[in-house]
């Protein structure tokens, strides 16, 4: 019962954090490791548990998508290909090798999360939608998105800020539109990875189901109540968790 309670609570908090500021995997992934799930399966199960919250966020941003949407098909295609490739690469990674990568992956994700407010502010200075991106910009962003999607399918922490950065480089300036596109692409990456994990039978379903319900509850509570908290305090808490988890796995990994 203690294991179920820990996983459920981690999923509730993870879902709530994702609905507000992101970083839910900083709680669900380590929680699965701590209860004895092997590293690769912990990553796949964490992805499955948090997936419903991504779709809830997409519906919340439905009114913010840019008016010029032709370029989205290229980014969707890059996300599908990159996400699937990353997921398959994860499934082919030996458990011990992935375990050695954990502190580095968590460290990169934590640094990206800490830097995200400054980067988001820099890329979202103006309020208006940028003009339609040029074909050269679309080609460049599609290549960058495929690399980000590969990382997302493999691990996933910090892909949001990476996508915001590349969308800004493409010429987008409306931060709400950028978040809408980012959330859609993240949903595609996580979905294709989830399908690959299901077909490979690499999800610990008893834990995943319990955490899935927890993440739904956390996302609902987060949307209604956690937004009332000081957002700077919430972000500091997530960053603190990421730093502690990174240090722990560097020492004990």
C-alpha positions in Angstrom: 0.0 0.0 0.0 2.9 2.3 0.7 4.2 1.9 -2.9 0.8 2.6 -4.4 0.4 5.7 -2.2 3.8 7.0 -3.1 3.2 6.6 -6.9 -0.3 8.0 -6.7 0.9 11.1 -4.8 3.8 11.6 -7.2 1.4 11.4 -10.1 -1.0 13.9 -8.5 1.8 16.4 -7.9 3.2 15.7 -11.3 -0.1 16.3 -13.0 -0.6 19.5 -11.0 2.9 20.8 -11.8 2.5 20.1 -15.5 -0.8 22.0 -15.6 0.9 25.1 -14.1 4.6 25.1 -15.0 5.8 21.8 -16.3 8.3 19.5 -14.6 5.9 16.7 -13.6 8.4 14.0 -14.8 10.8 15.2 -12.2 8.5 13.6 -9.6 7.0 10.6 -11.5 10.2 9.2 -13.0 12.2 9.2 -9.7 9.2 7.8 -7.8 9.1 4.8 -10.1 12.8 4.3 -9.7 12.6 4.4 -6.0 9.9 1.7 -5.8 12.1 -0.6 -7.8 11.0 -0.2 -11.4 14.0 -0.6 -13.9 15.2 2.7 -15.4 13.9 2.2 -19.0 10.5 0.9 -17.7 10.3 3.8 -15.3 10.7 6.2 -18.1 8.1 4.5 -20.3 5.6 4.2 -17.5 6.1 7.9 -16.5 5.3 8.9 -20.1 2.1 6.8 -20.0 1.0 8.2 -16.7 1.4 11.9 -17.7 0.1 11.6 -21.2 -3.6 12.6 -20.4 -2.5 15.9 -19.0 -0.8 16.8 -22.3 -4.2 16.5 -24.1 -5.9 18.5 -21.5 -3.4 21.3 -22.1 -4.0 21.1 -25.9 -7.7 21.8 -25.4 -6.8 24.8 -23.2 -4.7 26.3 -25.9 -7.1 25.6 -28.8 -7.9 29.3 -29.3 -4.3 30.4 -29.4 -3.0 28.5 -32.5 -1.4 30.9 -35.1 -3.6 31.9 -38.0 -0.9 30.8 -40.4 -0.8 27.0 -39.9 0.7 25.6 -43.1 4.1 25.1 -41.5 2.5 22.9 -38.7 2.4 19.9 -41.0 6.2 19.9 -41.3 6.6 20.1 -37.6 4.0 17.4 -37.0 5.9 15.1 -39.4 9.2 15.9 -37.8 7.7 15.2 -34.3 6.3 11.8 -35.5 9.5 10.6 -37.0 11.8 11.9 -34.3 9.6 10.8 -31.4 9.3 7.3 -32.8 13.0 7.1 -33.4 13.8 8.3 -29.9 11.4 5.8 -28.3 12.8 2.9 -30.3 16.3 4.0 -29.3 15.3 4.0 -25.7 13.8 0.5 -26.0 17.1 -0.7 -27.4 19.2 0.9 -24.7 20.4 -1.6 -22.0 19.1 -0.9 -18.5 22.6 -0.3 -17.0 23.6 2.1 -19.8 20.4 4.1 -19.4 20.9 4.2 -15.6 24.3 5.8 -16.1 22.7 8.5 -18.3 19.9 9.4 -15.8 21.8 12.1 -13.9 23.0 13.8 -17.1 19.5 13.7 -18.6 18.0 15.0 -15.4 20.7 17.7 -15.2 20.0 18.9 -18.7 16.3 19.0 -18.1 16.7 20.9 -14.8 19.0 23.5 -16.4 16.5 24.0 -19.3 13.7 24.4 -16.8 15.6 26.9 -14.7 16.5 28.9 -17.8 13.0 28.7 -19.3 11.5 32.0 -17.9 14.4 34.1 -19.3 14.3 32.3 -22.7 10.5 32.5 -22.9 10.5 36.2 -22.1 13.2 36.9 -24.7 11.3 34.9 -27.4 7.9 36.4 -26.5 8.6 40.1 -26.2 6.0 41.2 -28.7 2.3 40.4 -28.7 1.6 40.0 -32.4 1.9 36.9 -34.5 4.9 37.0 -36.8 4.4 36.8 -40.5 4.4 33.3 -42.2 7.9 31.8 -41.9 10.0 31.4 -45.0 10.6 28.0 -46.6 14.2 28.1 -45.4 13.0 28.8 -41.9 10.5 26.0 -42.1 13.2 23.5 -43.3 15.5 24.5 -40.5 12.9 24.3 -37.8 11.7 20.9 -39.1 15.3 19.5 -38.7 15.6 21.0 -35.3 12.2 19.7 -34.3 13.1 16.2 -35.4 16.2 16.3 -33.1 14.1 17.6 -30.2 11.5 14.9 -30.8 14.2 12.3 -30.8 15.3 13.5 -27.3 11.6 13.7 -26.3 10.9 10.1 -27.3 14.1 9.0 -25.5 13.7 10.9 -22.3 11.5 14.1 -22.7 12.6 16.4 -19.8 13.0 20.0 -21.0 11.6 19.5 -24.5 9.1 22.3 -24.0 11.7 25.1 -23.6 13.7 23.6 -26.5 10.6 23.9 -28.8 9.9 27.4 -27.6 13.4 28.4 -28.4 13.3 27.0 -32.0 9.8 28.5 -32.6 11.2 31.8 -31.6 14.1 31.4 -34.0 11.6 30.7 -36.7 10.0 34.1 -36.2 7.1 33.4 -33.8 6.6 36.1 -31.1 3.2 35.5 -29.6 4.0 33.4 -26.5 0.5 32.0 -26.3 0.6 30.8 -29.9 4.1 29.4 -29.2 2.8 27.5 -26.2 -0.1 26.1 -28.2 2.2 24.8 -31.0 4.6 23.5 -28.4 1.9 21.6 -26.5 0.5 20.1 -29.7 4.0 18.8 -30.8 4.7 17.5 -27.3 1.5 15.6 -27.4 2.4 14.0 -30.7 5.9 13.1 -29.5 4.6 11.5 -26.3 1.8 9.7 -28.1 4.0 8.1 -30.7 6.4 7.1 -28.0 3.6 5.7 -25.8 2.4 3.6 -28.8 5.9 2.2 -29.2 6.2 1.5 -25.5 2.8 -0.3 -25.5 3.7 -2.5 -28.5 7.0 -3.3 -26.9 5.2 -4.3 -23.7 7.6 -2.1 -21.7 5.0 -0.3 -19.5 4.4 -1.4 -15.9 0.6 -1.2 -16.3 -0.5 -1.7 -12.6 1.6 1.3 -11.7 0.8 3.2 -14.8 -3.0 3.0 -14.2 -2.8 4.2 -10.7 -0.5 7.1 -11.7 -2.7 7.9 -14.7 -5.7 8.5 -12.4 -3.4 10.5 -10.1 -2.2 12.7 -12.9 -5.8 13.4 -14.1 -6.8 14.5 -10.6 -3.6 16.5 -10.2 -4.1 18.2 -13.5 -7.7 19.2 -12.6 -6.7 20.4 -9.1 -3.7 22.2 -10.6 -5.9 24.0 -13.1 -8.3 25.1 -10.5 -6.2 25.7 -7.4 -2.5 25.6 -7.8 -2.5 28.6 -10.2 -3.5 30.6 -7.1 0.0 30.0 -5.7 3.0 32.2 -6.3 4.2 30.9 -9.6 7.8 31.8 -8.8 7.6 29.6 -5.7 6.2 26.7 -7.7 9.0 27.0 -10.2 11.6 27.1 -7.4 10.2 24.0 -5.9 10.4 22.1 -9.3 13.9 23.4 -9.8 14.9 22.3 -6.3 13.4 18.8 -6.9 15.4 18.6 -10.2 18.6 19.6 -8.6 18.2 17.2 -5.7 17.3 14.3 -8.0 20.3 15.0 -10.3 22.6 15.1 -7.3 21.2 11.9 -5.9 21.6 10.0 -9.1 25.1 11.3 -9.6 26.1 10.1 -6.1 24.1 6.8 -6.0 23.7 6.0 -9.7 
